[in-house]
């Protein structure tokens, strides 16, 4: 018997050799996990040497990590102890990314976790994957997405998770522009109420996936 998820072909899938002892999870002793980009090159819009910190929350199974050594994978980031924490194995036109820490699970166990470095990591992964986002904002407290009506019209949604009003400057894809629902142009920044949302017409291009 063993606890938690298990996949017998993990090594080959991600290009690593795991160093777990059977039935002996590797414990996280630090109160904070620090990931540092380990390569000389940039990754996903983050500069080499960038430091990202995540609280090591929870107890028991949540405070464990997967000790590995690369076996064909590229080490993108290491933890504060120099151990591989984020690895990338090229696969055809794409790649598989392995994170050796349960960052999402730890964030779910952390009160008032957001804003956190998880959003920064997501941005980098999306950029590396070539994901095209028609509308983004720099403030991690604000989510941005696009809904497409059945008639083809497109609407940008900016949803704030902040407890106070926030002002953000939407970044748009090439050729796109925002307009108020009433038709007026949106120039520069927009202000959202506390835990509020803004809805705008999006025009001038195609917002769907490539």
Order of alpha helices (4+ residues) and beta strands (2+ residues): alpha-beta-beta-beta-beta-beta-beta-beta-beta-beta-alpha-alpha-beta-beta-beta-beta-beta-beta-beta-beta
